[in-house]
Amino acid sequence: MVELRPVESDAITAAGYDADRRVLAVRYESGAVYEYFEVDRALYDELLANQPHPWSQVGERVKSHEFHQLE
């Protein structure tokens, strides 16, 4: 699993990125963790840069990627 780091957001609590696999992992407020595939590093960087409300800036673009739930 991708290492997650805390994120200041109303919708998500943590996020992480695996550059080798181009996978973005996101933990939602509910505790659910999802991995999103074929995500560019720039999208992860934008998520981190737009705190405290990153999900309102990038959430729709993240959710447009193929994904699966881990937890």
Contacts in CASP RR format, 6 or more apart in sequence:
PFRMAT RR
TARGET T0000
AUTHOR 0000-0000-0000
METHOD contacts of the structure
MODEL  1
MVELRPVESDAITAAGYDADRRVLAVRYESGAVYEYFEVDRALYDELLAN
QPHPWSQVGERVKSHEFHQLE
1 25 0 8 1.000
1 33 0 8 1.000
1 35 0 8 1.000
1 70 0 8 1.000
2 16 0 8 1.000
2 17 0 8 1.000
2 18 0 8 1.000
2 23 0 8 1.000
2 24 0 8 1.000
2 25 0 8 1.000
2 35 0 8 1.000
3 16 0 8 1.000
4 14 0 8 1.000
4 15 0 8 1.000
4 16 0 8 1.000
4 25 0 8 1.000
4 27 0 8 1.000
4 33 0 8 1.000
5 14 0 8 1.000
5 15 0 8 1.000
5 16 0 8 1.000
6 13 0 8 1.000
6 14 0 8 1.000
7 13 0 8 1.000
7 14 0 8 1.000
7 15 0 8 1.000
7 47 0 8 1.000
7 48 0 8 1.000
7 51 0 8 1.000
7 54 0 8 1.000
8 51 0 8 1.000
8 52 0 8 1.000
9 51 0 8 1.000
9 52 0 8 1.000
9 53 0 8 1.000
9 54 0 8 1.000
9 55 0 8 1.000
10 29 0 8 1.000
10 53 0 8 1.000
10 55 0 8 1.000
11 28 0 8 1.000
11 29 0 8 1.000
11 55 0 8 1.000
11 56 0 8 1.000
11 59 0 8 1.000
12 26 0 8 1.000
12 27 0 8 1.000
12 28 0 8 1.000
12 29 0 8 1.000
12 54 0 8 1.000
12 55 0 8 1.000
13 27 0 8 1.000
13 28 0 8 1.000
13 29 0 8 1.000
13 31 0 8 1.000
14 26 0 8 1.000
14 27 0 8 1.000
15 24 0 8 1.000
15 25 0 8 1.000
15 26 0 8 1.000
15 27 0 8 1.000
15 44 0 8 1.000
15 47 0 8 1.000
15 48 0 8 1.000
16 24 0 8 1.000
16 25 0 8 1.000
16 26 0 8 1.000
16 44 0 8 1.000
17 23 0 8 1.000
17 24 0 8 1.000
17 25 0 8 1.000
17 39 0 8 1.000
17 41 0 8 1.000
17 44 0 8 1.000
18 25 0 8 1.000
19 41 0 8 1.000
21 37 0 8 1.000
22 37 0 8 1.000
22 38 0 8 1.000
22 39 0 8 1.000
22 40 0 8 1.000
22 41 0 8 1.000
23 35 0 8 1.000
23 36 0 8 1.000
23 37 0 8 1.000
23 39 0 8 1.000
24 35 0 8 1.000
24 36 0 8 1.000
24 39 0 8 1.000
24 43 0 8 1.000
24 44 0 8 1.000
24 47 0 8 1.000
24 62 0 8 1.000
24 65 0 8 1.000
25 33 0 8 1.000
25 34 0 8 1.000
25 35 0 8 1.000
25 36 0 8 1.000
25 70 0 8 1.000
26 33 0 8 1.000
26 34 0 8 1.000
26 36 0 8 1.000
26 62 0 8 1.000
27 33 0 8 1.000
27 71 0 8 1.000
28 34 0 8 1.000
31 71 0 8 1.000
32 69 0 8 1.000
32 71 0 8 1.000
33 69 0 8 1.000
33 70 0 8 1.000
33 71 0 8 1.000
34 67 0 8 1.000
34 68 0 8 1.000
34 69 0 8 1.000
34 70 0 8 1.000
35 67 0 8 1.000
35 68 0 8 1.000
35 70 0 8 1.000
36 62 0 8 1.000
36 63 0 8 1.000
36 65 0 8 1.000
36 66 0 8 1.000
36 67 0 8 1.000
37 65 0 8 1.000
37 66 0 8 1.000
37 67 0 8 1.000
38 65 0 8 1.000
38 66 0 8 1.000
39 62 0 8 1.000
39 65 0 8 1.000
43 58 0 8 1.000
43 61 0 8 1.000
43 62 0 8 1.000
46 54 0 8 1.000
46 57 0 8 1.000
46 58 0 8 1.000
47 54 0 8 1.000
47 55 0 8 1.000
47 57 0 8 1.000
47 58 0 8 1.000
47 59 0 8 1.000
47 62 0 8 1.000
48 54 0 8 1.000
50 57 0 8 1.000
50 58 0 8 1.000
END
